[in-house]
Amino acid sequence: MEKRRFPRLNREAGVVGLGAWQLGADWGQVSESEALAVLTAAVEDGVTFLDTADVYGDGRSEQLIGRFLRERPDAGLTVATKMGRRVPQTPEAYVLENFRAWTDRSRANLGVDVLDLVQLHCPPTPVFSTDAVYDALDTLVAEERIAAYGVSVETCEEALAAIARPGVASVQIILNALRHKPVERVLPAALAAGVGIIARVPLASGLLSGRYDEHTTFGSDDHRNYNRHGESFDVGETFSGVDYETGLAAVRRLRPAVPQGATMAQFALRWILDQPGVTVVIPGARNAEQARANVAAAALAPLPAEATATVDTVYTELVRPQVHDRW
């Protein structure tokens, strides 16, 4: 698999990683054996970058990855986790004392002495402009609790604020065929600064897999059911903030642009990888088959110009009015 470098992390990663939210919670039930099968399939097919968070299943995702790491100590993986969403979302919570406690818990869950990469998990916007926050993160590096830090953001303005900080190694942001705004300013700024870009929600919560229609139902424990209007967290995390019916219409218009031999999901992942400045894309998977299919997107050739033009047209005509100015 092609590898791309995180300059400030001093590591490189396979361009298709694995997002491990599904292995924790909020996507329906995934058993322990299924979760370990997902990790095994992804890594055997070339994944070297795993993304998790302390809040996914209240630590379950981290613990499962920790078990996998113990079973494969020489796998050469980079594990990124996130912190900050297990407490009320106030800027006052983002202090060194809490950072130490949160990272110590993640170190225990993952079974490691030093966390490879810790990201602030979509904190309140004022956190991104608070000097003391970055001083505290620098202290964690100095104390060798973490090797590096980054941020996960909701908005492009938050991303740009973080990129301007010299210690930030990565920015995780929603980027997909239904969310184009980061291409305008965030990706060029990150590329110029040497900040890695982790593209999350790449399939718009599965919409861009092409498997759903008006008759699809989601379980009560699936955020695609209970967070469609932002009831539990930012609505942009569910279907990328796109109205479900609009998303289905967009997918139907995109389908003719999918190259022969590729799936709709692989097409969507390849579109992201074609954007200059993207370091790694982190699709999730609920079973080994999905994990292997996602990895195969890395082997696709860059999309032809006419396919890219179709993505641009569909976004402009159907999706942009709903999402572009919100994030």
Beta strands, then each sheet from edge to edge (+ up, - down):
strand 1: 3-6
strand 2: 11-14
strand 3: 18-19
strand 4: 49-51
strand 5: 78-83
strand 6: 117-121
strand 7: 149-152
strand 8: 168-174
strand 9: 196-200
strand 10: 280-281
sheet 1: 1+ 2-
sheet 2: 3+ 4+ 5+ 6+ 7+ 8+ 9+ 10+
end
